Amino acid sequence: MAARLVKRCACLLREATLLAPVVAPVGRLRLASVAHRTLTFSATCPSSHFPGPLSGLVEKEQLSAPYPEHQEVERLIEKATRPEELLELLSDSRCLQENHAALMLIQLSRLLSDKPEDRALLVQDARFQQLLHLVDSQISAVWHGTLVKLLRSLYALALPAACRELRSVEQEVRWRLRRLKYRQLAFLAESSATHMRESPELLAELLLHLERRWTEIDDGRTAVALMAKTGHLSEPLMNRLEDKCLELVERFGPDELRKVLVTLAAQNRRSVPLLRAVSYHLVQKPFPLTKGMLLDLAYAYGKLGFHQTQVLQRLAADLLPHVPSLTSGEVARGAKSFALLKWLSPPLFEALAQHVIDRAHTVTVPHLCNVLLAFAHLNFRPEREDKFFGLVHEKLGPKLRSLHPALQVDVVWALCVLQQVQGEVLRVVLCPELHARFLGSESPKDQSTFQKLLHISATAQLEHPEYTGPLLPASDWAPWLLACDGKATPLQKELRDTLQGLLGSPSRGSFAVATQRRGAAGHGRPVPAPERLCSPASHSSLGDPAAAPWGQEAGVPALGVPQLQQPEQRPAGALRPGPASRAGRRLPGGRRPLLRVAGAQV
């Protein structure tokens, strides 16, 4: 404690000595009195570790230069509208303070922010190099706030990474990190974190200080900005920022809530407590939400897969009046977001479909594809489906072959789901040249696309008897399905291999597609059927449509393990002996039987 007190007194006396020549006599008396009060307060209050009123007065005195010529230079720097006006100040016989060179560089970066050609010419100017040398020689006297802005300006001027002056400013910032306020650290991270890739030591120390001093955050804007700019760079810092946002969420406005959700979605962080808190305030507080906010919120919830019924109801209800003013891209984005959430609002989607019909001449092919896929994921068919799907066939028919192969499959799959597919588009995606590129791929996206091709091929066989081909041959997709089946046990795999050897030909049976059958007497809920074997000894064959299992037709093989036990044939009217009633089943002596299952008695 005594050492801290002596250090504090030395700092105050040094500041008072530095300011003594530049203040009026009255100012010296006022400064001395303030210093005396500050020392007394520090001595009597052991918990006072932060600068007292004297530091505030010193900062106030520093913000306004005491000399008239210094104030004049600052006014000239602020009013400059061309780089030449700033560079001419170096040649004048003016007294430049230690901060003036840094302020000139900051103003230069503002003037040339949108002029990259002029920036390149400025770096080669001799006067600019002289200005950099002047800043480098006075870097230790530059104030904290000006130093932080200076580093951002040097990054904005696109100086080379090996520039000596830039490295000097970065090193000075590293030395002062402990003394910077948290808002200055946050400003440095928000404005310069993307440029610090060439100096990883400075970035690492900045993130470490932000994480250790996270309790100093007192406003939502700082927390949200740090989440967006530096949250993806440090996992511990992001966890602290999420806790701070959860603490301050009651004070957030609609824009802060939107930024929090969009940041979480961009980083794919599904923080359930924070999502619940944001959802609660979106429902309870009548925030005025613009259409941009509504679309961003729907996108964030859809990207994170967070389903909150009341929030989705409000988003759909608030977005409905804005539908006439939406662009085709915003319509596609909104439909896709709600489709990801599996949330269908019939009034909203009817309005979106009507918007597409009314603005058919402005709807682009990619946006129409996104709307079609959203409708397919929700199995939504608008009331004016003839006009809507007529527009889809008119727009996509001639341009289907020019789309990306995966997008072609997605579009035709959506038409199959909505029962609006035509034979011409089936031929486009079922041709061997297209599906061959997805057959041997191991990426999950290509495997999903090939699975959609299987659905399209099954639709062509089951729902379009007039379709003549081409189709996916069984020799191509049966091995692929077997390779994708990761749930088969070793016993199942061995049994399948044995049965495949007994069949002798892959065309006589398959084991990769699950079938279904009805319950007793052909009614009741569908239950998984036992796997079926089509062998010469069986009563049915793949080529006989009448003998195909329920729900299948000719050409679609039933798949699986055979039924090894056939039901016993009994004459009509014969009674089947059934089990005795549970109450009448007794052992001698009136005892109930015991059934042991895995060591338990039932």
N, C-alpha and C positions, 0 to 999 in steps of 0.2 A: 504494500500500500504506500509506504514512504517513497519507494522508488518511482511509482507511478505519479505520485504528487510532485516530486522533483522534476520529472520529465515534463509534466504538464506546465509547471511554472516556467521552465526553460523555454518551452514553445511559445507561451504567451509573451514573455519578455522579448524574445527574438522578433515576434510579429510586431510588437509595439515599437521596437527599435527601427524596423524597416519602414514603418509607416510614419515615424516621427518627422522626417524632412519634408513630407509631401502633404501635410495637413496644416491647417491654420492653428494658431495658438489655442483658440477655443476648442478646436477638434482635439488637440493634444490633451487638454484638461478633461474633455468628455471621454476620450479614450482611456486615460489613466483611471478615471473613476469606474468605468466599465470593467477595466482589467482588475481593479481592486475587488469589485463585487463578484467577478467571476472566480477569482482566486479564493475568496472567502467561501463562496458556494461550493466549490470543488473540495475545499478542505473539510467542510461540515457535512457533505453528502458523499459517503464512500461509493455509492452506486453510480455516481455521475462520471461515466467513462466517455461520453460523447462531447463534442465541442459545445460550449455554452454560448451566451449572447455575444461574446467577443468575436468568435469565429463568424457569426452571422454578420456582425458589423464589418469585419475585415472583408468578407465576401461582397458585401454591399459596396464598400469603398472600391474594391477591385473592378466591379462591373462597370463603374463609371470612372473613366480615366481622370485624374486630378488636373492634368495640364491641358490648357485649351488647345494646344497644337495636336495633342493626342486625340482629343475629341474630334477635331477637324479631319484627321486622317481616317478615323473610323467612319465618319459621315461620308467621306469620299469613297471608301471601300463599299459601303452599303448601297450607294447610289450609282455605282459603276454599272453600265449596261453593255460594255464591250471589253474583251480581254486587254486591248491596248490601253485602256484607261487605267487598269490596275498595274500593268507592267511599267507604265510611265512614272508611277509613284516611286519606283526604285531609283530612277535617274534624278528625281528632284532632290533638292537639299532639305528634305524633311526628316524629322526625328522619328524613326520607326521604333515603336515599343516591341518587346519580345513577342507579344501576341499578334501584332499587325501582320507579320509575314504569314503566320498560320491563317489569319482571317482572309488574307488575299488568296491563298490557295483554296480555301473553302468557297469563296465567291467565284473563283475561276471554274471550279467543278460544277457549280450551279449554272453558270452561263453556258458551259459547253456540255451540259448533260445530254442533249439530243443532237450533238454535232460531232460524230466520231471522226470526220475528216479534219476538223479544226483541232481536235485533241491531239491527233498525230503530229500536226504541224507545231502545236504549242510545245510538245515535249522536246522538239529539236531546237527551240528558241534559246538563245544564250541567256536572255534575261530570265526566262523560266528556270534555267539551271542555276542562275545566281540566287533566285528566290528560294530554291530548294536548299542550297548551301547555307543561306541565312537562317532558315528554319532549323536545319541540322545543328547549327552552332548555338541556337537559343532554345533547344528542345527541352532542356531541364527547367526552364522558366515558364513554359506554356501552361496555362491553367488546365485543370482536369477536363472541364466540359469542352474546351476548345481542342484539347488533345484527342478526345474521342471523335469529334467531328472531323478533325484533320486526317485521322487514319481512314475514315470512310471516304473523304474527298480524294485521298491519294489512290485508293482502290478504284474510285469512279473515274479517275484520270487515266486508268489503264497503264500505270507505270510498270516497267519490267520487274519480274519477281526478284531479280538479283540487284535491284537498285539500292545503293547504299543508304540513301536518305529514307527510303521506305523501310528498310530493315532497322534503321535507327529509331524510327517512330514506333515500330512494332515492339522493339525491345523496351522502349520507355513505357509503353502501355503495359507490358508484362510486369515491370517493376512497380507500377502504380495500381495494380489490380486490387490490392488489399485496401487502398485508400479511396477507391472510387465508390460512389453511391450505387445502390442496387439499380436505380433507374438508369444510371450511366452504363452499367454493365448490360442491362437489358437492351438499351439503345445500340450498344456496340454489337451485341449478338444479333439483334434484328437487322441491322444495316450491313454488317460486315462478315457474318458467319460464312456466307457462301464464298467469300473471297479469301478466307483464311486456309484454304486447302494447301497452299504453298508453305504455310507456317503452322504445322500441326501442333507444335509446342504451345503456341499462344492460344490456339483453339481449345486444346485440352485443358489448359489452366483456366480459361474463361468458363468452360462448362463446369469445371470443378467448383469454382467460386459461385456460380449460379446455383449449383446444387446445394452447397453447404449453407448458403444464405437465403434459402427459399422462403424462410419465414418472414423476411423483410418485404415480401410482396404485399401491397396493401390495396391494389386496384385490379379490376378484372381485365383491363386492356393489356397490362403488362403480362399477366398470366397467359392470356390467349395468344398474344404475339409470340411469346417464348415457345408455346406449344407448337405453333405453326412453323417457326423458323429453326428451332434447335431441338425440338422434342425427338425427332428422328435420329439425332446424332448421339444422344445419351439416354439409355434406358432408365437409369436411376433418376435423372432429371425429369424425364417424362412422368415417372411415377409421382414425384413430388409435385409437379405441376397439376396433375390430375387431382391430387389431394387438395391443393390450394383452390382449384376451380370448384371442387365439391364444397369447399368452405365458403366461397364467395358467390355461389351460383344464385343466391337470393337477390343479389344486387345487379345481376346481369340483365341487360336489355335484350331485345330480340336479335340485334346484330351480333352481340357477343355469344348468345346461344347458338346462332347459326354458325359462327366461326368455330366454336368448340366442336360441333357435330361434324362439320366439313373436315376439320383437322383430324379428328378420330377416324373418319372414313378414308381420308387420304393415306393415313398411316396404318389402316386396317387394324385399329385397336378397339376391341369390343369391351370397353370398360362399363360393365353393367351398372354399378352404383351411380356413375356419372350420367349414364344414359337415362336411368330412371329419374334422377333429379331434374335433368333438363326436360324430360317428358312431363314431369309433374308441373313445372312452371309454365310450360307451353299450354297445358290444359287449363290451369287455374287462373292465369293472368290473361286478360283480354288484350294481348299485344296486337297492334296493327301490322299485319304481315303483307309485304308486297309479293308480287308474283315471282320475283327472283328469289326471295327468301323461301317461299313455299316450294319451289323447284329444288333449291339446295337442300332443304330439310328432307324432302321426299327422297332425294338421291342418297343422302347420308344414311337414312334409316334403311333404304334398300341395300346399299353397299354393305352395311354392317349386319343385315338380317335381323334387325331388332323390331319385333312386332308389338306395337302398343296401340290397342284398338281405339282409344279415345283420341290419341294424337292423329292417327290416320283418318279418322272421321272428320276431324277439324281441317286437316290438310285438304282432303277431298272437297269438303264443303266450301272452304275459302278459295280453292283454286277454280271451282266451277264458274264463278262470275268473270274470271279473267281469261277463260278459254277463247273468246272471240279476238282478244288482242295478242294471243300467242303466235309465235312464228312456227314454221313447220319443224324446226330443230327443237324448240321448246316442247312442242306436242310430243315428239318422239321421245324426248328425255323424260317427260312426266309419265308417259305410258310405260316406258321401260322401268322406271323406278317403282311404280306400283306393281308391276308384274313381278319384280324381284321379291316383293313382300307378299306375293300371292293375295293381294287385296283388290277385290273387285267392287267398284262403286258404279253401278249401272248408269246413273245420271251423268257422271263425269265421263265415262267411256263412250256413252252415246254422243255427248257433246264433242269429244275428241274425234270420233268417227265422222260426225257431221262437219267438223272443221276441215278434215281431210277431203271430204267430198266437195265442199264449197270452194276450196282453194286447190283444186286438182292441178291447175296449170303452174302453181308455184311449188308443189311438193316434189322434192327430189327423190331419186330412187333409194339412196341409203336411209333417208328418213322414213319412207314408206315401208322399207324392209323392217326397220325397228318397230314401227307401229304394228305391222303384221305379226311379228314374233311375240310382241306383248299380248296381243289378242289371243294367240295360240297358247301361250303359257297360262292364261286365265280361262281358256276355252270360252271366249266371249264372241258372240256373233251379233252384230248390230241389227237393229230393226230394219234398216234399209240396206240389207246385206247384198241385194242384187246390184245396187249402184256401187257399193263399196268394193265388192269383189270384182265387179266389172272394171272398175278403175285399176284394181290391182293387176288383173290380167292384161289390161291395156298398157300399163306402164312397165310391168316386169317381163311380159312375154317376149318382146323383141330384144330386151337387154339382159336376159337371164344368163346367156352364155358368156357375156362379158364380165360378169361378177366373179369375185373370188370363189374358188371351188367350195370352200367351207360355207360361204354365204349362200351359194346355190343350194346346197343341201339343207341349210336352215330354212330357206324360203319354201322349198318344196315340202319339207317336213311340216311347217306351219300350215300350209294349204291342206296337207293330209289330215292334220288334227282337226281343222275347221271344216273338213269334208267339201273342199272346193278345188281339189286338184284335178288336173286334166291330163290326158294321155301324152300330149306334147311335152309337158314339163317333166313327166315321169321318165320319158326317154332321155332327156337331157342329163339327168343325174344318175340314172342306172346304167349308163354306157360303161363298158369296161375301162375306158381311158380315165374316167373320173374316179371310180371307186378303187382303182388299183393303187392310187397314191396314198390312200388311208389304210389299206389292208395291213401292210407290214410295219406301220408306224407304232412306236411305243409311247408317244406323248399322250397324256390324258385327253387333250383337246381333240386329237385325231381319232382316238378310240371312241370318244363321244360322238363325233361326226359319223363314224362307221356304224355305230349303233343306230343312229337316225336313218342311215341308209337301209339297215335291216327293217326298220319300221316302214319305210317307204316301199320296200319290196313286198312286205306282207300286205300293205294296203293295196298295192297293184294287183295282187293275186286274189285277195278276199273281196274287195269292193269294186273292182273294175274288171269284170269277166271279159270285156271286149278288148282289153289291153293284151297285145301279142308279144311284147318284149321290147328290149332285153330285160333280164332279171339278174339278180345276184345268184350265181351258181352255188350249190351246196358245198362243192369242193373248196370254195373260197372262204365261206363264212363259218362252216362247222368247226374247222381247226382253230379259227380265231376265237370263237366263243369258248371252246375248251381251254384255250390258253388264258382267257380272261376270267375263268371261273376259279377264284381263289378260295372258295368255301368247301370244296370237296375234301373229304377225309381220305387218308391213305386207303382205307377199305373200299370206299366208293370208287376211287381211281382204279384200284385193282379189279373191282367188279366190272367197271366199264371197259377196261382193256380186255378182260376175258370175254365179255359179251360181244365186243367189237370183232374179236377173232372168230367167234361162232357165227356172226352174221356174214362175214366174208366180204361185204361191200358196204361202203358208207351210205349208198343210196337207199339201203333197206332199213335204216334206222339211224336215229340221232339221239344224243344225250345232253344237248346243250340248251334247249328251250323248254321252259316249264309249261305244262299243260294244266287244264282245269276240267273238272267234271262236276255234274250235279250231285246232290245228295240222294237220299233214298227216294225212289219213285220219280226221279227226274225233276224234283223241285227242291226248294229250300235254298239257303245261301250257297254260293260257290265255295268249294273246298279244294285244297290242293290235291290233284289226282296222283295216284301212284304212277311211277314212270312206266312207260309202255314199250314193249318190244314188238316189232313187226317182223315176224319170222315166217317161213313157209308153213309151219304147223299151226299158226294162229288162224282164227276164223276171219280176220280182216287183213287187208293189205293197203299199202299206200296208194295204189292206183285205183281203188274202188271208193268213190265219194260216199256211197251209202254206208260203208263200213268205217269211215273216219270217225274219231271221237267227237263228242259234243263240242261245238264251237270251232270246228275245223272243216276244211274242204279238201278236195283233191289237190295235190301238189304241195301241201303244207304238212310236213311230217310231224307226227307225234313223237315226243322225245322222252327218253329216260330209262329207268330200270324196269324190267318186265314184271308182270303179275305172276308170281311163281305158283300161286294157289288159286284155282278156279272155284267158284261157288258150286256146291253140290246141287245136281239137277234133281228136282222133285216134281211129281205129277201135280197137275192143277188141283187145288183144293186141299192138298195135304197140309197137315199141321206141322209146324216146326217146333220141336221141343225147346222151350225157353228156360231160363234160370228161374229157380224158385224165388219167391218174394224174400226181401231182406229180413222181414220179421220172422219167416218160417225156417230160416237156415240156422239150425242149432246142432251142436255136437252132442253126443251122448252125455247125459248128465245136465243138459240145459246150458252148457257153456257156449259162448260165441267163438267162432273161428278167429284166428290171428293171421294176419298177412304181414310178412316181413318185407319191407322195401328199403333197400340201402341201409339196413341196420335199424330201421324204425318200425314199430309195431302199429298197425292200423286196425 
